[in-house]
Amino acid sequence: MTTETPSRYGFADLPGLMGLMTGDEKHGPAATSTLDALWVLHDRVLRVSPATADAQDRDRFLLSKGHGPMAYYAVLAAKGFLAAEVLPSFGSYDSPLGHHPDRLLVPGVEIASGSLGHGLPLAVGTALGLRAQGLTDPAVWVLIGDAEFDEGSNHEALAFAGAAGLDRLHAVVIDNSSATHGWSGGIARRFEVEGWSTETVDGRDHEALYRAFTAPHPGRPHAVVARVEPKNS
């Protein structure tokens, strides 16, 4: 399987694609905070394309940060999973592009996200399921927001994943300083104490993101904390 996906769009086109989506409840800051990480993953890391979206050995990407899927839809359109012409329908009654992605309506979407705190547990279950089937090659990626760590389900999931040594599991945490509670030592430290490999990078630096995404982490799950500007800046 190849990561190459024919496309007539590049990263510079993403703001224009996002601009096609109008209406209420766009959650613009939540979307733009993820844009660079989503692009690097889909452009250079994930082994999945429109032609292989149902292949058993594809990589899985789960968007847990379900608020503000505009960036996700724009990237999927740029990569050919859906037509750019459908983007202006975002949020309308009969559109497949709801305010939260729906895996039954949008090609390339693995989970129907929206309830914060669910994505990481679902990713853990996905990695376990693949392991149980003997599928050791597909990688599982989940993108979560720092505020989701206000939900206890994430802490249970990351503790289990570390103890189980789910080395095909990867978490990308978009840190835009929107968490209510936080914890001593920062986000990366929370993963490290549970046995994860971690990297903390500038969430707007594509080369730094790529290096962090592809860093070796034998025997351990891997978390990348992508720091971006504060939500309300």
LOMI-720723 format. One line per 3 residues: their letters; for each residue x, y, z of N, C-alpha, C. Coordinates in Angstrom, 2 decimals. Atoms other than C-alpha are relative to their C-alpha. Layout:
N
a> X Y Z X Y Z X Y Z; ...
//
This chain:
233
mtt> 0.85 -1.19 0.00 0.00 0.00 0.00 0.88 1.24 0.00; -0.81 -1.22 0.10 1.30 3.47 -0.80 -0.65 1.16 0.72; 0.52 -1.23 -0.60 0.96 6.81 0.96 -0.29 1.05 -1.06
etp> 0.20 -0.99 1.05 0.87 8.60 -2.37 -1.47 0.04 -0.43; 1.39 -0.19 0.39 -2.55 10.03 -3.16 -0.08 1.11 -1.04; 0.09 -1.05 1.02 -3.05 11.87 -6.46 -0.97 1.10 0.44
sry> 0.85 -1.11 -0.43 -4.48 15.31 -5.76 0.36 1.25 -0.79; -0.26 -1.27 0.67 -4.85 18.64 -7.46 0.11 1.13 1.02; -0.09 -1.00 -1.06 -4.65 20.44 -4.11 1.24 -0.22 0.85
gfa> -1.10 0.06 -0.93 -1.79 21.26 -1.78 -0.36 0.70 1.29; 0.27 -0.61 -1.30 -1.46 22.66 1.72 -0.48 1.45 -0.16; 0.38 -1.40 0.19 -1.74 26.23 0.41 -1.45 0.17 -0.42
dlp> 1.39 -0.07 0.43 -5.19 25.40 -0.93 -1.00 -0.23 1.13; 0.91 0.38 -1.07 -6.62 24.32 2.41 -0.82 1.16 0.55; 0.86 -1.10 -0.47 -7.71 27.79 3.65 -1.14 0.30 -0.96
glm> 1.05 -0.24 0.98 -9.63 28.25 0.42 -1.08 -1.06 0.06; 0.97 1.08 -0.13 -11.28 24.85 0.79 -0.82 0.18 1.28; 0.74 -0.26 -1.23 -12.19 25.69 4.38 -0.95 1.17 -0.15
glm> 0.84 -1.17 0.21 -13.58 29.01 3.20 -1.29 -0.30 -0.73; 1.23 0.40 0.67 -16.17 27.15 1.15 -1.08 -0.41 0.99; 0.94 0.45 -1.02 -17.77 25.98 4.39 -0.45 1.18 0.84
tgd> 0.55 -1.15 -0.71 -20.03 28.61 5.89 -1.09 -0.46 0.96; 1.09 0.35 -0.91 -22.89 28.76 8.38 0.41 0.14 1.45; -0.22 -0.13 -1.43 -23.19 28.67 12.14 0.79 -1.19 0.54
ekh> -0.68 1.07 -0.73 -21.20 26.57 14.60 1.17 -0.59 -0.78; -1.16 0.49 0.75 -18.09 26.35 12.46 1.14 -0.42 0.91; -1.10 0.30 -0.92 -15.80 26.18 15.50 1.34 0.22 -0.70
gpa> -1.19 -0.30 0.78 -13.10 27.87 13.44 1.32 -0.24 0.72; -1.28 0.23 -0.69 -10.32 27.92 16.08 0.29 -1.47 0.24; -0.20 1.43 -0.22 -10.84 24.23 16.86 0.47 -0.68 -1.27
ats> -0.38 0.59 1.28 -10.50 23.43 13.18 1.41 0.41 -0.40; -1.30 -0.46 0.48 -7.50 25.59 12.31 1.14 -0.48 0.88; -1.07 0.49 -0.87 -5.56 24.32 15.33 0.52 -1.36 -0.46
tld> -0.37 1.35 0.43 -5.48 20.87 13.70 0.55 -0.05 -1.42; -0.20 0.03 1.45 -4.78 21.89 10.11 1.36 -0.56 -0.41; -1.34 0.43 0.39 -1.02 21.36 9.94 0.24 -1.48 0.31
alw> -0.19 1.40 -0.37 -1.01 18.06 11.80 -0.80 -0.92 -0.91; 0.82 0.81 0.90 -3.87 16.71 9.69 0.64 -0.12 -1.37; -0.59 0.03 1.34 -2.10 17.67 6.49 1.24 -0.89 -0.06
vlh> -1.22 0.81 0.01 1.26 16.14 7.38 -0.34 -1.49 0.11; 0.40 1.39 -0.12 -0.42 12.93 8.46 -0.53 -0.56 -1.32; 0.64 0.52 1.21 -2.55 12.55 5.33 0.88 0.13 -1.24
drv> -0.85 -0.21 1.17 0.09 13.84 2.93 1.25 -0.87 0.01; -1.32 0.62 -0.05 3.18 12.02 4.19 0.10 -1.23 0.89; -0.15 1.06 -1.00 2.44 9.45 6.88 -1.00 -1.13 -0.16
lrv> 1.03 1.04 0.02 -0.86 7.59 6.66 0.04 -0.82 -1.28; 0.03 0.89 1.15 -0.92 4.58 4.37 -1.47 -0.32 -0.33; 1.39 0.17 0.41 -4.44 5.07 3.08 -0.30 1.04 -1.06
spa> 0.40 -0.89 1.08 -5.97 6.64 -0.02 -1.45 -0.30 -0.33; 1.37 0.32 0.39 -9.43 6.82 -1.60 -0.14 -1.41 -0.57; 0.06 1.33 0.60 -8.61 3.61 -3.47 0.16 -1.12 1.03
tad> -0.27 1.04 -1.00 -7.58 1.76 -0.28 -0.75 0.25 1.31; 0.69 -0.41 -1.23 -10.05 3.26 2.21 -0.69 -1.16 0.70; 0.62 1.17 -0.61 -11.61 -0.17 2.81 0.95 -1.19 0.09
aqd> -0.96 1.10 -0.03 -8.45 -2.25 2.60 0.27 -0.43 1.44; -0.19 0.52 -1.35 -7.88 -4.50 5.59 1.31 0.48 0.61; -1.31 -0.37 -0.53 -4.23 -3.47 5.91 0.27 1.49 -0.06
rdr> -0.17 -1.46 0.01 -4.84 0.29 5.69 0.34 0.51 1.40; -0.13 -0.71 -1.26 -3.72 2.66 8.43 -1.36 0.59 0.36; 1.25 -0.59 -0.48 -6.58 3.95 10.56 0.28 1.35 0.63
fll> -0.08 -1.30 -0.64 -7.03 7.62 11.47 -1.34 0.32 0.64; 1.22 -0.30 -0.74 -9.57 8.53 14.15 0.08 1.45 0.49; 0.06 -1.39 -0.49 -10.54 12.16 14.77 -0.85 0.02 1.26
skg> 0.74 -0.12 -1.25 -11.47 12.45 18.42 -0.42 1.44 0.24; 0.30 -1.43 -0.16 -11.37 16.26 18.38 -1.11 0.37 -1.00; 1.10 -0.10 0.95 -14.79 16.28 16.74 -0.55 1.40 -0.18
hgp> 0.44 -1.38 0.18 -15.49 19.96 17.31 0.81 0.66 -1.12; -0.71 -0.68 1.07 -14.64 21.86 14.18 0.61 -0.91 -1.02; -0.57 0.91 0.99 -14.24 19.23 11.46 0.34 0.65 -1.32
may> -0.23 -0.67 1.28 -13.78 21.88 8.77 1.37 -0.34 -0.58; -1.35 0.30 0.50 -10.03 21.25 8.52 0.07 -1.44 -0.49; 0.01 1.42 0.40 -10.61 17.49 8.34 -0.68 -0.17 -1.35
yav> 0.69 0.08 1.28 -13.14 17.86 5.53 0.83 0.60 -1.13; -0.83 -0.64 1.01 -10.80 20.21 3.68 1.14 -0.92 -0.42; -1.09 0.91 0.31 -7.93 17.72 3.92 -0.52 -1.21 -0.77
laa> 0.58 1.14 0.72 -10.15 14.83 2.84 -0.34 0.37 -1.44; 0.29 -0.45 1.36 -11.28 16.86 -0.16 1.28 0.18 -0.80; -1.28 -0.20 0.69 -7.70 17.81 -1.02 0.61 -1.32 -0.42
kgf> -0.58 1.31 0.28 -6.75 14.14 -0.94 -0.92 -0.90 -0.81; 0.85 0.75 0.92 -9.67 13.01 -3.09 -1.00 -0.94 0.63; 0.99 0.86 -0.65 -11.80 11.26 -0.50 -1.43 0.48 -0.25
laa> 1.30 -0.56 0.32 -14.69 13.60 -1.26 0.19 1.17 -0.95; -0.09 -1.07 0.99 -15.45 16.19 -3.92 -0.04 1.36 0.68; 0.00 -1.35 -0.57 -14.63 19.81 -3.13 -1.34 0.69 -0.19
evl> 1.29 -0.63 0.30 -17.99 20.70 -4.64 -1.03 -0.20 1.10; 0.97 0.25 -1.07 -19.76 19.24 -1.59 0.27 0.86 1.23; -0.37 -0.76 -1.19 -17.95 21.49 0.89 -0.96 1.15 0.33
psf> 0.93 -1.08 -0.35 -20.38 24.45 0.60 -1.27 -0.47 0.69; 1.21 0.52 -0.65 -23.15 22.17 1.87 0.20 -0.24 1.49; -0.35 0.27 -1.38 -21.39 21.89 5.25 -1.08 0.48 0.98
gsy> 0.94 -0.35 -1.06 -23.88 21.80 8.11 -1.45 0.14 -0.42; 1.38 -0.13 0.45 -26.99 21.96 5.95 -0.76 -1.30 0.27; 0.88 1.11 -0.42 -29.94 19.62 6.54 0.32 -1.31 -0.72
dsp> -0.18 1.22 0.78 -29.25 17.16 3.73 1.45 -0.25 -0.39; -1.41 0.16 0.34 -25.45 17.41 3.69 0.62 -1.19 0.74; -0.75 1.03 -0.73 -23.15 14.47 4.52 1.02 0.59 0.97
lgh> -1.03 -0.65 -0.81 -20.82 17.01 6.14 -0.65 0.69 1.20; 0.60 -0.55 -1.20 -22.26 17.48 9.59 1.01 0.73 0.87; -0.89 -0.71 -0.92 -20.83 19.48 12.48 0.92 -0.97 0.74
hpd> -0.90 1.05 -0.44 -19.31 16.19 13.60 0.08 -1.03 -1.12; -0.13 0.97 1.10 -17.92 13.68 11.06 -0.78 -1.28 0.28; 0.78 1.23 -0.09 -20.07 10.62 10.39 0.64 -1.04 -0.91
rll> -0.72 1.01 0.78 -18.25 7.47 9.27 -0.89 -0.67 -1.05; 0.90 0.61 0.97 -21.36 6.27 7.41 -0.29 0.92 -1.18; 0.32 -0.99 1.03 -21.57 9.44 5.32 1.22 0.56 -0.72
vpg> -1.18 -0.66 0.56 -18.02 10.65 4.68 1.10 -1.03 -0.26; -1.07 0.96 0.30 -15.45 8.46 2.87 1.30 0.37 0.71; -1.26 -0.23 -0.69 -12.21 8.05 4.79 -0.14 0.20 1.49
vei> 0.23 -0.21 -1.43 -13.79 8.70 8.20 -0.17 -1.36 0.67; 0.02 1.30 -0.68 -13.24 5.81 10.62 -1.00 -0.06 1.15; 0.95 -0.01 -1.12 -15.41 6.88 13.57 -0.88 1.24 -0.10
asg> 0.88 -1.16 -0.13 -18.36 9.17 14.16 0.37 0.68 1.31; -0.52 -0.65 -1.21 -16.79 11.63 16.58 -0.93 1.11 0.45; 0.82 -1.08 -0.52 -18.30 14.30 18.76 -0.04 0.01 1.51
slg> -0.03 0.08 -1.46 -18.43 13.06 22.34 1.46 -0.01 0.44; -1.42 -0.13 -0.34 -15.10 14.28 23.67 0.41 -1.04 1.02; -0.52 1.02 -0.89 -12.98 11.68 25.40 -0.19 -1.41 -0.50
hgl> 0.26 1.34 0.52 -14.11 8.76 23.24 1.06 -0.48 -0.99; -0.89 0.39 1.09 -11.49 8.80 20.48 1.16 -0.86 0.42; -1.14 0.80 -0.44 -8.50 7.48 22.42 -0.42 -1.40 0.44
pla> 0.45 1.36 -0.30 -10.44 4.56 23.96 -0.37 -0.79 -1.25; 0.33 0.70 1.25 -11.77 3.71 20.48 1.28 -0.40 -0.76; -1.26 0.32 0.66 -8.23 3.85 19.09 0.70 -1.18 0.69
vgt> -0.57 1.13 -0.73 -7.03 1.50 21.84 -0.71 -1.29 -0.41; 0.75 1.18 0.42 -9.82 -0.92 20.94 0.32 -0.41 -1.42; -0.35 0.30 1.39 -8.95 -0.65 17.25 1.36 -0.69 -0.07
alg> -1.33 0.60 -0.01 -5.29 -1.42 17.92 -0.03 -1.41 0.57; 0.14 1.34 -0.58 -6.26 -4.37 20.11 -0.65 -0.96 -1.00; 0.68 0.84 0.97 -8.62 -5.68 17.44 0.90 -0.41 -1.14
lra> -0.94 0.33 1.06 -5.97 -5.50 14.75 1.03 -1.02 0.48; -0.98 0.95 -0.56 -3.48 -7.27 17.01 -0.62 -1.39 0.11; 0.67 1.29 -0.17 -6.02 -10.01 17.74 -0.17 -0.73 -1.33
qgl> 0.13 0.59 1.33 -6.44 -10.57 13.99 1.34 -0.33 -0.64; -1.33 0.25 0.55 -2.70 -10.85 13.51 0.44 1.05 -0.99; -0.35 -1.08 0.92 -2.59 -7.57 11.56 0.94 0.95 0.73
tdp> -1.00 -0.78 -0.73 0.63 -6.07 12.88 0.56 1.17 -0.78; -0.55 -1.07 0.83 1.37 -3.72 10.00 -0.79 1.30 0.08; 0.74 -1.27 -0.01 -1.50 -1.17 10.07 0.26 0.82 1.26
avw> -0.15 -0.92 -1.13 -0.89 1.85 12.27 -1.36 0.61 0.32; 1.22 -0.66 -0.46 -3.68 3.42 14.31 0.40 1.37 0.54; -0.27 -1.37 -0.42 -3.63 7.20 14.72 -1.28 0.62 0.53
vli> 1.14 -0.73 -0.52 -5.95 9.30 16.85 0.44 1.42 0.32; -0.29 -1.40 -0.28 -6.02 13.10 17.03 -0.97 0.48 1.06; 0.82 -0.47 -1.11 -7.26 14.57 20.29 0.41 1.42 0.38
gda> -0.29 -1.34 -0.49 -7.46 18.02 21.84 0.43 -0.04 1.45; -0.47 0.00 -1.38 -5.77 18.96 25.09 -1.15 0.06 1.00; 1.14 -0.10 -0.91 -9.16 19.78 26.64 -0.68 -1.34 0.23
efd> 0.61 1.32 -0.19 -10.23 16.16 26.16 0.58 -0.72 1.20; -0.57 0.65 -1.17 -7.94 15.23 29.01 -0.70 0.42 1.29; 0.89 -0.24 -1.12 -10.55 16.74 31.30 -0.95 -1.19 0.20
egs> 0.85 1.19 -0.06 -12.38 13.45 30.58 0.81 -1.19 0.49; -0.73 1.09 -0.62 -11.34 10.49 32.71 0.22 -1.20 -0.91; -0.13 1.16 0.89 -11.86 7.97 29.91 1.34 0.00 -0.73
nhe> -1.30 -0.07 0.69 -8.69 9.21 28.19 1.12 -0.50 0.90; -1.06 0.43 -0.90 -6.56 8.59 31.26 -0.02 -1.51 0.18; 0.08 1.46 -0.09 -7.84 5.04 31.59 0.55 -0.64 -1.28
ala> -0.44 0.56 1.28 -7.18 4.42 27.88 1.51 0.07 -0.15; -1.44 -0.11 0.21 -3.63 5.74 27.84 0.76 -0.88 0.99; -0.65 0.89 -0.96 -2.77 3.77 30.99 -0.04 -1.45 -0.50
fag> 0.12 1.36 0.52 -4.07 0.54 29.43 0.93 -0.20 -1.20; -0.81 0.13 1.22 -2.31 1.18 26.10 1.47 -0.16 0.33; -1.40 0.12 -0.39 1.04 1.66 27.80 0.31 -1.36 0.59
aag> -0.23 1.29 -0.64 0.69 -1.47 29.90 -0.08 -1.14 -1.01; 0.17 1.04 1.01 -0.40 -3.50 26.85 1.06 0.07 -1.10; -1.05 -0.13 1.02 2.53 -2.26 24.75 -0.54 0.10 -1.41
ldr> 0.63 -0.13 1.32 0.33 -1.22 21.82 0.85 0.89 -0.90; -0.99 -0.80 0.73 3.21 -0.13 19.60 -0.48 0.45 -1.37; 0.55 -0.51 1.25 1.00 0.41 16.53 -0.99 1.13 0.25
lha> 0.90 -1.09 -0.38 -1.00 3.06 18.41 0.76 1.31 0.11; -0.61 -1.32 -0.02 -0.20 6.74 17.94 -1.06 1.03 0.36; 0.90 -1.09 -0.36 -1.84 9.78 19.55 0.65 1.33 -0.37
vvi> -0.44 -1.38 0.27 -1.52 13.35 18.30 -0.87 0.90 0.86; 0.73 -0.89 -0.91 -2.48 15.87 20.97 0.21 1.44 -0.46; -0.09 -1.41 0.36 -3.25 19.38 19.74 -0.15 0.83 1.26
dns> -0.03 -0.79 -1.23 -2.30 21.65 22.61 -0.16 1.48 -0.32; 0.24 -1.43 0.19 -3.95 25.04 22.24 -0.45 0.66 1.30; 0.20 -0.56 -1.35 -4.12 25.70 25.99 -1.48 0.17 0.34
sat> 1.43 -0.11 -0.29 -7.84 25.00 26.26 -0.47 -0.95 1.08; 0.38 0.92 -1.07 -7.77 22.34 28.99 -0.35 0.79 1.26; 0.41 -0.65 -1.24 -9.48 23.29 32.25 0.92 -0.35 1.15
hgw> -0.73 0.47 -1.18 -7.43 21.21 34.67 1.50 -0.04 -0.20; -1.44 0.17 0.16 -4.04 20.24 33.32 0.56 -0.92 1.08; -0.62 0.85 -0.99 -1.55 18.26 35.40 1.47 0.34 0.11
sgg> -1.40 -0.29 -0.26 1.91 18.49 36.87 0.89 -0.67 -1.03; -0.97 0.53 0.94 4.68 18.06 34.34 -0.39 0.12 -1.45; 0.43 -0.21 1.37 2.60 18.75 31.23 -0.58 -1.25 -0.65
iar> 0.70 1.06 0.70 0.84 16.62 28.64 0.91 -1.20 -0.29; -0.89 1.11 0.35 3.82 14.57 27.46 0.33 -0.86 1.22; -0.34 0.74 -1.21 4.69 13.61 31.02 -1.11 -0.97 0.39
rfe> 1.13 0.87 -0.33 1.21 12.16 31.49 0.08 -1.31 -0.78; -0.18 1.21 0.81 1.91 9.72 28.65 1.23 -0.78 0.44; -1.27 0.66 -0.32 5.49 9.00 29.68 -0.11 -0.89 1.23
veg> 0.08 0.79 -1.24 4.59 7.78 33.17 -0.78 -1.29 -0.22; 0.75 1.22 0.31 2.30 5.20 31.55 0.70 -0.85 -1.06; -0.79 0.86 0.88 5.07 3.83 29.32 -0.03 0.35 -1.48
wst> 0.02 -0.42 1.39 4.48 5.78 26.10 1.31 0.68 -0.40; -1.03 -0.84 0.61 7.15 7.21 23.82 -0.65 1.35 -0.34; 0.60 -1.31 0.24 6.62 10.97 23.41 0.94 0.94 -0.74
etv> -0.71 -1.12 0.64 7.66 13.97 21.32 -0.91 1.23 0.18; 0.74 -1.26 -0.08 6.62 17.61 21.85 0.60 0.95 -1.03; -0.50 -0.80 1.12 6.87 19.88 18.80 -0.89 1.21 -0.25
dgr> 0.77 -1.12 0.50 5.73 23.11 17.22 -1.05 -0.55 -0.98; 1.07 0.57 0.81 2.35 22.18 15.76 -0.22 0.67 -1.33; 0.07 -0.65 1.31 2.86 24.51 12.78 1.21 -0.32 -0.86
dhe> -1.24 0.33 0.70 6.27 23.15 11.76 -0.15 -1.38 -0.65; 0.29 1.25 0.68 5.67 20.48 9.12 1.14 -1.00 0.09; -1.12 0.93 -0.08 9.16 19.02 9.20 0.14 -0.57 1.41
aly> -0.07 0.48 -1.38 9.15 18.82 12.99 -1.12 -1.00 0.27; 1.11 0.94 -0.15 5.74 17.15 12.89 0.33 -1.33 -0.67; -0.32 1.23 0.72 6.92 14.64 10.29 1.03 -0.83 0.75
raf> -1.03 0.74 -0.75 10.03 13.73 12.29 -0.60 -0.64 1.25; 0.62 0.54 -1.22 7.96 13.29 15.44 -0.95 -1.15 -0.33; 0.95 1.05 0.38 5.31 11.25 13.65 0.71 -1.30 -0.38
tap> -0.70 1.19 0.51 7.89 8.88 12.20 1.13 -0.46 0.91; -1.05 0.41 -0.93 10.19 8.57 15.23 -0.23 -1.45 0.43; 0.16 1.39 -0.43 10.86 4.92 16.17 -0.41 -0.08 1.47
hpg> 0.44 0.17 -1.38 9.18 3.67 19.35 -0.29 -1.49 0.24; 0.21 1.45 -0.10 9.67 -0.12 19.54 -0.60 -0.41 1.34; 0.61 0.57 -1.20 7.38 -1.89 21.98 -0.88 0.93 0.79
rph> 0.79 -0.97 -0.76 5.55 1.26 23.07 -0.92 0.79 -0.92; 0.80 -0.97 0.76 2.67 3.43 21.89 0.71 1.33 -0.02; -0.72 -1.25 0.23 3.71 6.88 20.71 -0.97 1.18 0.02
avv> 0.82 -1.21 -0.08 2.29 10.32 21.52 0.81 1.20 -0.47; -0.61 -1.25 0.46 3.09 13.59 19.74 -0.86 1.15 0.48; 0.70 -1.20 -0.46 2.10 16.81 21.48 0.37 1.14 -0.93
arv> -0.21 -1.07 0.98 1.68 19.52 18.86 -0.51 1.32 0.59; 0.37 -1.26 -0.64 1.73 22.95 20.46 -0.33 1.05 -1.07; 0.40 -1.09 0.89 -0.14 25.73 18.67 -0.39 1.20 0.84
epk> 0.37 -1.21 -0.74 -1.24 29.24 19.58 -1.23 -0.25 0.86; 1.16 0.19 -0.87 -3.72 29.48 22.48 -1.31 0.28 -0.72; 1.29 -0.05 0.67 -7.35 29.10 21.47 -0.55 1.41 -0.13
ns> 0.61 -1.33 -0.03 -8.37 32.63 22.41 1.00 1.12 -0.29; -1.02 -1.03 0.28 -5.21 34.43 21.25 -0.37 0.80 -1.24
//
